[in-house]
Amino acid sequence: MVLEESPDGVHMSSLVAALHVKSAGVDPVVTVLTRDSNRIGLQSALLGVVSLGVSSVLVVSGQHQTLTTERQARGVYDVDSLQTITIFRRMRDEGLFASGEKMEAPISILIGGAANPFGGPNQLRALRVEKKAIAGADFIITQPVFDVPGFREWLGLLGERGVPDKTCLIAGILWLSSADEARKLNQLYRGMNIPEEVIQRLDRAGDAEHEGLLIAAEAIEQVRGLAGVRGVHLWARGREESLPELLDHAQLSVL
């Protein structure tokens, strides 16, 4: 379970949410945003994650604050996601803070990064993922995949660079509830890239929510067969009650 850190405005801290999730017997992935914290806050958050016994942390830049409910907030961006992955890797592997100061005790953590296969240009996007893998990212979670041919092309570029051998690639899957939601996401987020045929399919459906689950299940089936993909990340976005139906359609089981 990936716990997002205030992606679109004010929410409970993912670190605090992790404590609740851990107490329920689930091992979460805690997200940290370079948008909202400087290197001091990010390193402090990592120490907090480790202290809770959480095994994984996901480093993301976060969408621009003007796309959140707090449009007047100032972004921090002291370090970007690539630099943060490097800092976290040094903390884990070398026992050093960003300042070079020695840590008191070693830490154990899996470090993740994010990727947008559709933000273009593809060569630069592939290069950035490669840099994250070299910097120390143990896994990479992509933005939601609707354009499978475009995703396949992006994977090919990563394969040419040997990225699948350096890190674990996890494809993002998001299920839609309506054609209007799809159009809004395309307008708001660069690289969401929901094809027109998907939107039209939702428009024609008698039950758009059910159709959205079928579309997501089909995407899961397609990306699971692609070389280099090691798993899928299901983006519930507040619709966790639909997960059992999606898992049934996709013939997936939760371990």
Secondary structure, DSSP 8 states (H G I E B T S, - for coil): -EE--SSSS----HHHHHHHHHHTT---EEEEETTT--HHHHHHHHHHHHHTT--EEEEE----GGGSS-TT-----SS-HHHHHHHHHHHHHT-B-TTS-B-SS----EEEEEE-TTSS-HHHHHHHHHHHHHHT-SEEEEEE---HHHHHHHHHHHHHTTGGGTSEEEEEEE--S-HHHHHHHHHHSTT----HHHHHHHHH-SSHHHHHHHHHHHHHHHHHTSTTEEEEEEE-TT-GGGHHHHHHHHT----
